């Protein structure tokens, strides 16, 4: 229960759904991070026809700052703050510095005084907006944000903001790493893909791709504040498919050497340099694995139709749902046997799981084993196999989902 409480504090549940006002779609994606009482007073007319897509998030800065999918779909943040609070000022400055290379930040406050405005403008923000604000005041803040965003991109700031897909098996040896490595090779034909093996004690991603890396994720962990794009490139290995791979350590490594702060920085650097970042996670819940899932756009949970597979999958789903992450989970049922007409009967699995099964994968041990031994794609081993067809269907559907989310390609 203590872990659940900590995980719950890391997940934003205050995000508005259809009740949050969104204007006509434009090139500027704006998120208003407001207190619930402020969000409730927003006049939709203030947000319409401003040449921007505006989303209201009433979960606060702490929850917004770890919401990876929303952050990656935000070009400008308007953040409510209490300027007389030293703690909130420090949090504003830390956040503005952390995202400042990509996302301009506008501070919004009630009862703004000249002194408070000067105090706020001494921080790393683009502008200050009073609360309540008029439509004209909001339009001016958006224009300032556009100008700052243009300066960042003209000045060489990172315009790329890739997507993150996490992979987790409910049991060891259930096929999650196979799924990650094979999908990486499919996506690498069209995207710049980075696969990171975060299973510190049982990771096999490099082995399945027939790579012999000199360095590993452990070197990035040791780098600490020196972790940047150049250091990342030094550690990775390139697969023949074009996939970049960061392997798990060769030696047995304690799971607690990874921190949520490291995951946050790692994904910040990775998504600025790759279209698609794939995380091969261990099948456990810790603070840092929770952070990784919170930062991910989607979580592929791999299981199979066995008693233990169904039981563990249900437990993982319960934890995800309890922490507001259920809508990101896509269940993959591995080692399926097609029925008479070549279709999978997923009804029994869905009944046992009390949840939707999104994808089925054929049981084809000889093809999978050969592909992993040789570090090649399934299509290179056996063309037009059922399992390759299944994987390509998964790749296509997930790609469509990312696009429909408004994710960048």
GUKE-886109 format. One line per 3 residues: number of its first residue (from 0); for each residue x, y, z of N, C-alpha, C. Coordinates in pm, whole numbers, plus 50000, padded with zeros to 5 digits. Layout:
BEGIN
NUM> X/Y/Z/X/Y/Z/X/Y/Z; ...
% end
This chain:
BEGIN
0> 50082/49880/50000/50000/50000/50000/50086/50125/50000; 50203/50119/50066/50289/50238/50067/50335/50272/49927; 50369/50168/49848/50412/50192/49710/50298/50251/49629
3> 50178/50198/49647/50063/50251/49574/50040/50397/49608; 50058/50432/49735/50038/50572/49774/50140/50661/49706; 50265/50614/49699/50369/50694/49635/50341/50705/49485
6> 50300/50591/49425/50270/50595/49282/50154/50688/49255; 50053/50683/49339/49937/50768/49319/49973/50915/49322; 50070/50952/49407/50109/51093/49415/50182/51139/49291
9> 50230/51045/49209/50305/51080/49090/50215/51091/48967; 50089/51053/48979/50002/51044/48862/49897/51153/48867; 49884/51228/48757/49785/51335/48753/49646/51281/48727
12> 49555/51304/48821/49417/51263/48800/49325/51383/48780; 49382/51503/48781/49298/51620/48773/49282/51672/48633; 49326/51600/48531/49319/51648/48395/49175/51650/48348
15> 49133/51762/48291/48996/51773/48244/48978/51691/48118; 48858/51639/48098/48827/51566/47978/48756/51656/47879; 48638/51616/47833/48567/51695/47734/48526/51831/47786
18> 48519/51848/47920/48477/51975/47974/48584/52081/47961; 48709/52044/47936/48812/52145/47914/48798/52200/47775; 48811/52330/47764/48783/52395/47636/48902/52383/47544
21> 48877/52349/47419/48979/52343/47318/48934/52428/47201; 49024/52515/47156/48989/52602/47046/49014/52534/46915; 48999/52610/46806/49029/52555/46674/49175/52514/46670
24> 49204/52406/46600/49338/52352/46596/49432/52448/46525; 49547/52474/46586/49647/52561/46525/49784/52502/46545; 49886/52580/46506/50021/52528/46516/50078/52540/46656
27> 50011/52614/46746/50058/52631/46882/49970/52550/46976; 50033/52454/47046/49959/52370/47141/49986/52423/47281; 49882/52469/47347/49895/52540/47475/49828/52459/47585
30> 49895/52447/47700/49834/52386/47818/49828/52488/47930; 49706/52509/47982/49686/52592/48099/49689/52503/48223; 49792/52517/48306/49805/52438/48428/49753/52524/48542
33> 49631/52495/48587/49561/52581/48680/49514/52504/48803; 49491/52578/48911/49425/52518/49027/49281/52484/48989; 49222/52380/49050/49086/52340/49012/48985/52453/49022
36> 48998/52535/49127/48902/52644/49143/48917/52750/49034; 49040/52771/48986/49061/52865/48876/49010/52806/48745; 49040/52677/48723/48996/52610/48600/48844/52615/48586
39> 48774/52605/48699/48627/52604/48696/48570/52737/48651; 48648/52845/48658/48597/52978/48621/48632/53017/48478; 48705/52931/48406/48749/52967/48272/48630/52981/48177
42> 48626/53092/48106/48522/53117/48007/48569/53060/47873; 48497/52962/47817/48540/52904/47689/48560/53007/47579; 48488/53118/47586/48502/53221/47483/48641/53283/47483
45> 48708/53279/47600/48844/53331/47609/48943/53245/47531; 48906/53119/47506/49000/53024/47448/48976/52998/47300; 48868/53051/47247/48829/53017/47110/48890/53111/47007
48> 48919/53054/46889/48961/53132/46772/49085/53218/46797; 49182/53160/46866/49308/53231/46893/49423/53171/46813; 49391/53082/46718/49496/53020/46639/49580/52923/46717
51> 49521/52863/46820/49595/52768/46904/49499/52662/46954; 49553/52545/46987/49478/52440/47053/49508/52451/47202; 49406/52482/47283/49427/52514/47424/49360/52408/47511
54> 49439/52353/47603/49393/52245/47691/49408/52292/47836; 49307/52265/47917/49311/52301/48059/49344/52178/48142; 49448/52189/48223/49490/52079/48312/49481/52131/48455
57> 49394/52070/48536/49375/52122/48672/49439/52032/48778; 49546/51960/48738/49613/51870/48832/49733/51930/48902; 49772/52054/48865/49887/52117/48930/50018/52086/48861
60> 50122/52163/48897/50252/52151/48831/50318/52016/48854; 50310/51964/48976/50380/51838/49007/50331/51725/48917; 50201/51716/48898/50146/51609/48815/50166/51637/48667
63> 50157/51764/48628/50181/51797/48487/50325/51768/48448; 50420/51796/48537/50562/51783/48502/50604/51640/48477; 50526/51541/48525/50561/51401/48500/50466/51337/48399
66> 50377/51416/48341/50284/51362/48241/50351/51372/48104; 50431/51271/48073/50511/51274/47950/50431/51298/47824; 50321/51223/47801/50244/51245/47678/50194/51387/47662
69> 50142/51446/47771/50090/51583/47761/50203/51683/47741; 50315/51663/47810/50430/51752/47791/50478/51752/47647; 50480/51633/47585/50530/51624/47448/50432/51686/47348
72> 50307/51705/47391/50210/51768/47303/50181/51911/47344; 50277/51973/47412/50263/52111/47457/50376/52196/47401; 50340/52309/47339/50439/52404/47289/50455/52524/47382
75> 50353/52552/47462/50355/52665/47554/50276/52630/47679; 50334/52655/47796/50268/52629/47923/50231/52762/47988; 50107/52774/48030/50065/52886/48114/50037/52828/48251
78> 50118/52865/48349/50122/52798/48479/50079/52893/48591; 49974/52853/48662/49929/52934/48775/50026/52919/48893; 50057/53032/48956/50153/53031/49066/50112/53135/49170
81> 50152/53112/49294/50137/53211/49400/50272/53282/49414; 50285/53406/49363/50416/53472/49359/50475/53504/49495; 50393/53502/49601/50446/53529/49735/50503/53403/49800
84> 50486/53289/49734/50535/53162/49791/50674/53131/49738; 50771/53129/49827/50909/53096/49787/50917/52956/49730; 50838/52864/49787/50840/52725/49740/50788/52716/49597
87> 50678/52788/49568/50621/52783/49433/50712/52855/49333; 50776/52962/49376/50871/53030/49288/50988/52939/49252; 51037/52865/49351/51148/52773/49327/51105/52662/49232
90> 50981/52610/49251/50931/52505/49162/50913/52559/49020; 50864/52683/49007/50850/52745/48876/50985/52756/48806; 51085/52805/48878/51218/52823/48819/51278/52690/48777
93> 51263/52590/48863/51317/52457/48830/51249/52400/48706; 51116/52413/48700/51042/52361/48584/51078/52438/48458; 51082/52571/48467/51113/52653/48349/51253/52620/48297
96> 51347/52597/48386/51483/52561/48342/51487/52422/48280; 51405/52331/48333/51410/52193/48283/51349/52180/48144; 51244/52259/48115/51178/52249/47984/51210/52368/47894
99> 51292/52460/47946/51313/52587/47877/51375/52577/47740; 51444/52468/47711/51505/52453/47579/51401/52420/47472; 51279/52383/47515/51177/52343/47419/51043/52412/47440
102> 51005/52437/47565/50870/52487/47594/50878/52619/47670; 50834/52730/47612/50824/52855/47688/50720/52842/47799; 50744/52911/47910/50654/52908/48026/50605/53049/48055
105> 50473/53064/48069/50411/53190/48110/50355/53169/48251; 50389/53258/48344/50337/53249/48480/50206/53325/48489; 50107/53267/48555/49978/53332/48575/49952/53341/48725
108> 49898/53456/48770/49880/53475/48914/49762/53567/48942; 49699/53544/49058/49595/53633/49107/49660/53757/49171; 49590/53867/49167/49630/53988/49238/49775/54027/49209
111> 49809/54032/49081/49946/54066/49043/49977/54211/49082; 50092/54229/49145/50142/54363/49174/50268/54386/49092; 50312/54512/49088/50435/54542/49015/50553/54465/49075
114> 50556/54459/49207/50665/54387/49274/50663/54239/49238; 50543/54178/49241/50532/54036/49209/50567/54011/49063; 50525/54101/48974/50558/54085/48831/50708/54089/48810
117> 50775/54185/48876/50921/54195/48863/50989/54068/48916; 50935/54016/49028/50993/53896/49086/50980/53778/48989; 50863/53766/48928/50841/53656/48834/50927/53671/48709
120> 50939/53793/48658/51014/53814/48534/51164/53794/48553; 51209/53789/48678/51351/53760/48701/51380/53611/48685; 51273/53529/48677/51291/53385/48656/51299/53358/48506
123> 51314/53230/48470/51336/53193/48329/51205/53173/48255; 51115/53273/48263/50985/53258/48198/50972/53357/48083; 50870/53334/47999/50851/53418/47881/50764/53540/47909
126> 50665/53526/47999/50572/53637/48022/50495/53610/48151; 50415/53712/48190/50330/53702/48309/50188/53736/48267; 50090/53660/48319/49950/53677/48283/49868/53692/48411
129> 49783/53796/48420/49700/53810/48540/49585/53710/48539; 49537/53676/48658/49415/53595/48674/49315/53676/48755; 49193/53695/48707/49140/53648/48578/49199/53727/48463
132> 49204/53665/48346/49262/53731/48230/49154/53756/48125; 49172/53864/48051/49081/53893/47940/49127/53816/47818; 49042/53812/47719/49077/53746/47593/49198/53814/47530
135> 49203/53946/47537/49316/54020/47479/49445/53989/47552; 49439/53978/47684/49559/53946/47762/49610/53806/47730; 49517/53713/47714/49558/53577/47676/49620/53577/47538
138> 49559/53649/47444/49613/53655/47308/49755/53710/47308; 49781/53812/47392/49914/53869/47400/50015/53769/47456; 49973/53693/47557/50062/53591/47614/50093/53483/47512
141> 49993/53444/47431/50017/53344/47326/50115/53398/47222; 50102/53526/47187/50192/53584/47089/50335/53588/47142; 50351/53622/47269/50484/53620/47331/50541/53478/47330
144> 50454/53381/47360/50498/53241/47357/50542/53197/47219; 50467/53238/47116/50506/53206/46978/50643/53264/46946; 50664/53389/46985/50793/53453/46958/50907/53378/47027
147> 50886/53342/47155/50991/53271/47230/51016/53133/47168; 50909/53066/47127/50925/52934/47065/51003/52946/46936; 50974/53049/46857/51049/53071/46733/51196/53097/46759
150> 51226/53173/46866/51365/53200/46901/51437/53072/46942; 51368/52987/47019/51430/52861/47063/51466/52774/46944; 51374/52764/46848/51398/52675/46734/51497/52735/46637
153> 51492/52867/46619/51591/52933/46533/51730/52924/46594; 51734/52931/46726/51863/52926/46796/51917/52787/46815; 51854/52689/46755/51905/52551/46764/51847/52472/46878
156> 51743/52524/46944/51679/52449/47050/51614/52324/46995; 51596/52220/47075/51542/52094/47027/51394/52103/46991; 51364/52098/46860/51225/52101/46816/51163/51961/46820
159> 51246/51857/46810/51195/51719/46812/51140/51685/46949; 51032/51614/46953/50980/51561/47078/50919/51425/47047; 51001/51323/47054/50958/51189/47015/50861/51128/47113
162> 50809/51013/47075/50713/50940/47156/50781/50825/47231; 50713/50779/47337/50768/50673/47422/50667/50560/47433; 50712/50438/47406/50631/50318/47428/50706/50227/47524
165> 50641/50190/47634/50700/50100/47732/50651/49958/47709; 50738/49861/47734/50705/49719/47720/50729/49652/47855; 50633/49572/47898/50647/49503/48026/50582/49366/48015
168> 50656/49264/48056/50601/49129/48060/50551/49099/48200; 50440/49027/48209/50385/48997/48341/50464/48886/48410; 50539/48809/48331/50626/48703/48382/50755/48705/48302
171> 50861/48644/48355/50984/48631/48280/50968/48532/48166; 51032/48559/48052/51029/48468/47939/50896/48462/47867; 50816/48567/47879/50682/48563/47821/50675/48629/47684
174> 50787/48689/47639/50792/48743/47504/50792/48893/47493; 50805/48964/47603/50800/49110/47598/50921/49168/47526; 51040/49116/47554/51161/49165/47488/51159/49129/47339
177> 51110/49010/47306/51095/48975/47164/51006/49076/47093; 50895/49111/47158/50802/49207/47100/50869/49342/47079; 50944/49389/47179/51010/49519/47169/51115/49520/47059
180> 51198/49416/47052/51306/49414/46954/51253/49398/46811; 51148/49320/46794/51094/49301/46660/51017/49424/46612; 50940/49486/46699/50870/49609/46661/50970/49721/46632
183> 51079/49724/46709/51183/49826/46684/51235/49815/46541; 51258/49694/46495/51311/49674/46360/51209/49715/46254; 51081/49692/46279/50977/49733/46184/50970/49885/46178
186> 50965/49950/46292/50952/50096/46296/51077/50166/46244; 51194/50101/46260/51319/50164/46218/51327/50186/46068; 51242/50120/45992/51240/50141/45847/51192/50280/45811
189> 51117/50344/45901/51061/50476/45871/51092/50581/45976; 51133/50541/46094/51156/50635/46202/51295/50618/46262; 51336/50719/46334/51460/50712/46412/51424/50653/46547
192> 51466/50527/46571/51419/50450/46686/51534/50422/46783; 51504/50440/46912/51598/50405/47019/51530/50305/47111; 51594/50191/47133/51545/50089/47226/51636/50089/47348
195> 51577/50108/47467/51654/50113/47592/51613/49995/47678; 51709/49909/47711/51683/49792/47795/51703/49832/47941; 51592/49848/48012/51596/49887/48153/51575/49769/48248
198> 51574/49648/48193/51566/49529/48278/51707/49498/48326; 51746/49558/48437/51886/49560/48480/51941/49422/48512; 51856/49328/48549/51906/49198/48593/51881/49085/48494
201> 51784/49103/48404/51752/48995/48311/51739/49044/48168; 51792/49161/48139/51775/49219/48006/51845/49141/47897; 51774/49120/47785/51829/49042/47673/51815/49112/47539
204> 51779/49241/47539/51752/49309/47412/51873/49305/47319; 51992/49337/47370/52112/49335/47286/52142/49194/47236; 52122/49097/47322/52145/48957/47285/52050/48916/47172
207> 51924/48953/47182/51826/48916/47079/51852/48986/46946; 51932/49094/46950/51964/49165/46826/52108/49139/46783; 52170/49038/46847/52306/48994/46813/52407/49109/46819
210> 52394/49190/46925/52486/49301/46948/52577/49268/47066; 52698/49319/47061/52794/49299/47170/52842/49436/47218; 52759/49503/47294/52789/49641/47333/52905/49649/47433
213> 52984/49754/47417/53093/49780/47512/53041/49850/47637; 52940/49936/47617/52884/50013/47727/52736/49978/47744; 52675/50025/47852/52537/49988/47882/52466/50100/47955
216> 52344/50073/47995/52265/50170/48071/52336/50208/48200; 52418/50117/48253/52490/50146/48377/52584/50266/48360; 52641/50282/48241/52730/50395/48216/52652/50525/48213
219> 52529/50522/48166/52446/50642/48169/52405/50677/48312; 52378/50574/48392/52342/50598/48532/52459/50664/48605; 52580/50615/48580/52699/50671/48644/52728/50812/48595
222> 52685/50844/48472/52714/50977/48416/52645/51087/48493; 52528/51057/48551/52455/51153/48631/52429/51281/48553; 52479/51395/48601/52451/51525/48536/52519/51539/48400
225> 52612/51451/48367/52680/51459/48237/52599/51393/48125; 52485/51336/48161/52401/51270/48060/52346/51373/47963; 52388/51364/47838/52337/51451/47732/52333/51372/47602
228> 52299/51440/47493/52284/51371/47365/52414/51303/47321; 52526/51370/47342/52654/51313/47300/52690/51190/47381; 52665/51196/47511/52694/51081/47597/52603/50964/47558
231> 52478/50996/47526/52384/50892/47485/52435/50820/47361; 52485/50895/47264/52534/50836/47139/52657/50750/47163; 52738/50786/47264/52858/50707/47295/52822/50569/47347
234> 52709/50557/47416/52673/50432/47484/52598/50336/47392; 52523/50386/47298/52436/50299/47218/52513/50220/47112; 52449/50115/47065/52497/50033/46954/52393/50038/46843
237> 52439/50030/46718/52345/50034/46605/52324/49894/46550; 52197/49858/46537/52160/49731/46477/52152/49748/46326; 52162/49639/46252/52158/49644/46106/52027/49702/46052
240> 51920/49698/46131/51791/49754/46090/51789/49906/46097; 51890/49963/46165/51891/50107/46190/51851/50142/46331; 51802/50045/46407/51764/50069/46547/51887/50096/46631
243> 51879/50200/46715/51983/50225/46815/51943/50154/46943; 52040/50090/47009/52010/50008/47126/52102/50046/47241; 52043/50070/47358/52119/50083/47482/52090/49959/47564
246> 52195/49883/47592/52176/49751/47652/52168/49758/47804; 52121/49649/47862/52124/49633/48007/52267/49600/48049; 52301/49613/48178/52439/49585/48223/52476/49438/48206
249> 52606/49413/48186/52655/49275/48180/52651/49210/48317; 52678/49290/48420/52681/49238/48557/52544/49254/48623; 52517/49171/48722/52395/49183/48799/52395/49318/48871
252> 52293/49397/48848/52288/49533/48901/52166/49550/48989; 52184/49615/49102/52072/49639/49194/51967/49726/49127; 51841/49694/49147/51734/49767/49082/51721/49910/49133
255> 51766/49933/49256/51745/50067/49313/51854/50167/49276; 51945/50128/49186/52043/50228/49140/51978/50328/49045; 51864/50293/48989/51790/50383/48902/51696/50466/48988
258> 51683/50593/48957/51593/50683/49029/51492/50744/48932; 51379/50792/48983/51285/50863/48896/51350/50983/48826; 51441/51051/48896/51508/51167/48838/51594/51127/48718
261> 51659/51011/48727/51739/50963/48614/51649/50932/48495; 51537/50864/48520/51443/50830/48413/51392/50958/48346; 51361/51057/48426/51311/51184/48373/51413/51246/48279
264> 51539/51252/48322/51644/51313/48239/51673/51227/48116; 51680/51096/48133/51708/51006/48022/51604/51022/47912; 51477/51025/47948/51372/51035/47848/51365/51174/47788
267> 51401/51274/47865/51405/51410/47811/51508/51418/47699; 51627/51364/47723/51733/51365/47621/51695/51276/47504; 51644/51157/47534/51612/51061/47428/51504/51112/47334
270> 51396/51169/47389/51286/51213/47304/51321/51338/47224; 51426/51410/47264/51471/51524/47186/51555/51480/47066; 51596/51354/47065/51687/51308/46960/51635/51190/46879
273> 51521/51134/46918/51466/51018/46846/51316/51035/46827; 51267/50981/46715/51124/50985/46688/51047/50895/46783; 51106/50781/46815/51038/50679/46894/51136/50616/46991
276> 51102/50619/47119/51186/50561/47224/51110/50444/47285; 51169/50325/47279/51107/50204/47333/51179/50164/47461; 51102/50138/47566/51158/50101/47696/51123/49957/47728
279> 51224/49872/47741/51203/49734/47782/51217/49730/47934; 51103/49723/48005/51101/49736/48150/51098/49600/48220; 51150/49594/48342/51131/49473/48423/50985/49464/48465
282> 50943/49345/48499/50802/49324/48535/50772/49355/48680; 50825/49464/48731/50804/49503/48871/50758/49648/48875; 50698/49687/48988/50658/49825/49009/50746/49885/49118
285> 50824/49986/49079/50903/50066/49172/50879/50212/49135; 50934/50302/49215/50914/50444/49186/50962/50478/49045; 51076/50423/49003/51131/50463/48874/51061/50393/48757
288> 51012/50271/48777/50936/50209/48668/50801/50279/48653; 50744/50324/48766/50620/50401/48759/50643/50532/48684; 50757/50595/48709/50790/50719/48637/50803/50692/48487
291> 50868/50581/48451/50884/50547/48309/50749/50526/48242; 50658/50457/48310/50525/50433/48252/50446/50563/48244; 50460/50648/48347/50392/50777/48345/50442/50863/48229
294> 50569/50851/48195/50627/50929/48085/50592/50871/47948; 50547/50745/47946/50520/50678/47819/50383/50714/47763; 50373/50716/47631/50244/50734/47566/50159/50608/47577
297> 50225/50491/47567/50155/50363/47571/50239/50262/47647; 50171/50165/47710/50237/50053/47775/50184/49925/47713; 50275/49845/47653/50238/49715/47599/50265/49609/47705
300> 50157/49550/47756/50167/49450/47861/50151/49312/47798; 50258/49232/47804/50259/49101/47737/50229/48990/47836; 50138/48900/47796/50103/48787/47880/50071/48668/47790
303> 50022/48558/47848/49978/48443/47770/49868/48371/47846; 49799/48281/47775/49684/48214/47833/49725/48096/47920; 49784/48127/48033/49812/48028/48136/49755/48083/48266
306> 49743/48000/48367/49689/48045/48496/49776/48157/48553; 49908/48135/48553/49997/48238/48609/50000/48363/48521; 49994/48344/48389/49995/48459/48299/49873/48549/48318
309> 49757/48488/48331/49635/48565/48351/49633/48631/48489; 49675/48556/48591/49674/48611/48727/49766/48732/48738; 49888/48720/48686/49983/48830/48697/49940/48949/48610
312> 49882/48921/48495/49834/49030/48410/49724/49108/48480; 49633/49037/48546/49526/49105/48618/49582/49193/48730; 49685/49146/48798/49747/49226/48905/49812/49351/48848
315> 49882/49337/48735/49945/49453/48672/49840/49554/48625; 49732/49504/48568/49625/49592/48522/49561/49666/48640; 49544/49597/48752/49485/49661/48869/49572/49777/48918
318> 49704/49756/48920/49794/49862/48965/49789/49979/48868; 49791/49949/48738/49786/50056/48638/49657/50136/48650; 49545/50067/48664/49417/50136/48673/49405/50217/48802
321> 49458/50162/48913/49451/50233/49040/49530/50362/49038; 49625/50371/48946/49712/50489/48939/49686/50574/48816; 49566/50558/48758/49526/50644/48649/49595/50618/48518
324> 49654/50499/48500/49729/50468/48379/49661/50364/48291; 49541/50323/48329/49475/50215/48257/49452/50244/48111; 49427/50371/48075/49399/50403/47935/49521/50394/47847
327> 49640/50381/47907/49762/50370/47827/49801/50224/47800; 49737/50130/47867/49777/49990/47858/49715/49924/47734; 49798/49849/47661/49752/49766/47551/49798/49624/47581
330> 49705/49532/47595/49738/49394/47634/49768/49312/47510; 49881/49242/47513/49923/49154/47404/49920/49011/47457; 49840/48926/47395/49833/48785/47433/49924/48706/47340
333> 50035/48657/47393/50135/48588/47313/50107/48438/47307; 50168/48377/47203/50162/48231/47184/50020/48180/47167; 49948/48248/47079/49810/48210/47050/49805/48110/46935
336> 49704/48026/46935/49679/47930/46827/49556/47978/46749; 49571/48008/46619/49455/48054/46541/49347/47946/46534; 49223/47992/46523/49111/47900/46512/49093/47850/46370
339> 48975/47793/46345/48947/47727/46217/48960/47823/46099; 48918/47947/46115/48922/48044/46006/49039/48142/46019; 49140/48101/46095/49261/48182/46107/49250/48298/46204
342> 49142/48303/46282/49125/48412/46379/49151/48361/46520; 49193/48455/46606/49214/48421/46747/49084/48441/46824; 49053/48347/46910/48939/48363/46999/48991/48425/47129
345> 48971/48555/47143/49022/48627/47260/48917/48639/47370; 48798/48588/47345/48689/48605/47441/48719/48539/47575; 48779/48419/47571/48810/48349/47695/48914/48426/47775
348> 49016/48477/47704/49120/48555/47772/49063/48683/47831; 48976/48750/47756/48916/48875/47805/48826/48850/47926; 48757/48737/47924/48673/48702/48037/48756/48676/48162
351> 48867/48603/48144/48954/48573/48257/49021/48699/48311; 49060/48789/48220/49129/48911/48262/49033/49021/48308; 48906/49007/48271/48808/49115/48294/48858/49244/48230
354> 48918/49227/48112/48976/49343/48042/48989/49308/47895; 48997/49410/47812/49014/49389/47670/49153/49336/47640; 49163/49243/47548/49292/49200/47492/49303/49266/47355
357> 49401/49351/47340/49410/49434/47219/49474/49361/47101; 49570/49271/47130/49642/49204/47022/49669/49059/47057; 49669/48975/46952/49713/48837/46967/49838/48813/46885
360> 49927/48729/46934/50050/48693/46863/50057/48542/46847; 50086/48497/46726/50090/48353/46698/50201/48283/46774; 50179/48158/46801/50280/48074/46864/50369/48015/46754
363> 50490/48066/46740/50582/48021/46634/50723/48016/46690; 50747/47920/46778/50876/47914/46847/50994/47898/46751; 50989/47813/46649/51106/47797/46562/51148/47928/46494
366> 51052/48004/46444/51085/48129/46375/51139/48232/46472; 51073/48245/46587/51118/48342/46688/51257/48306/46739; 51279/48181/46768/51408/48136/46820/51520/48163/46721
369> 51497/48134/46593/51598/48159/46490/51627/48308/46475; 51522/48389/46479/51541/48534/46466/51623/48589/46581; 51597/48541/46702/51671/48589/46819/51814/48538/46819
372> 51837/48418/46774/51972/48364/46767/52058/48442/46668; 51996/48487/46558/52071/48554/46452/52062/48706/46458; 51980/48759/46550/51964/48903/46561/51898/48966/46440
375> 51801/48897/46383/51734/48944/46262/51585/48955/46285; 51516/49014/46188/51371/49025/46198/51306/48892/46161; 51182/48876/46205/51111/48752/46175/51091/48736/46025
378> 51070/48847/45954/51052/48841/45809/51175/48794/45736; 51293/48820/45792/51417/48772/45730/51435/48623/45750; 51372/48570/45854/51382/48426/45881/51278/48349/45802
381> 51155/48400/45803/51045/48330/45735/50946/48434/45684; 50947/48455/45555/50860/48556/45497/50712/48517/45509; 50630/48618/45537/50485/48601/45542/50440/48500/45647
384> 50516/48489/45755/50471/48402/45864/50355/48470/45937; 50274/48391/46006/50160/48447/46077/50206/48545/46186; 50313/48512/46255/50357/48599/46364/50411/48732/46311
387> 50476/48729/46193/50522/48856/46135/50402/48942/46095; 50300/48880/46041/50178/48952/46005/50116/49016/46128; 50113/48941/46238/50058/48994/46363/50139/49115/46411
390> 50271/49104/46405/50357/49214/46452/50340/49339/46367; 50329/49321/46237/50310/49438/46150/50174/49504/46174; 50074/49423/46207/49943/49480/46240/49951/49561/46369
393> 50026/49511/46467/50046/49585/46592/50119/49716/46565; 50226/49708/46487/50305/49827/46456/50219/49933/46388; 50137/49892/46293/50053/49986/46220/49948/50049/46310
396> 49883/49968/46394/49777/50022/46479/49833/50117/46584; 49947/50081/46644/50006/50169/46744/50052/50300/46681; 50105/50291/46559/50145/50411/46489/50026/50503/46465
399> 49913/50444/46427/49792/50523/46406/49745/50586/46537; 49757/50512/46647/49714/50565/46777/49798/50686/46817; 49928/50679/46795/50015/50792/46828/49977/50915/46746
402> 49948/50892/46618/49908/51005/46533/49776/51064/46583; 49680/50977/46619/49549/51027/46665/49560/51101/46796; 49663/51071/46876/49684/51144/47001/49739/51284/46977
405> 49777/51310/46852/49840/51439/46824/49988/51434/46847; 50044/51312/46853/50186/51295/46880/50267/51331/46759; 50389/51376/46781/50477/51411/46673/50541/51287/46615
408> 50569/51288/46484/50628/51173/46418/50777/51192/46402
% end
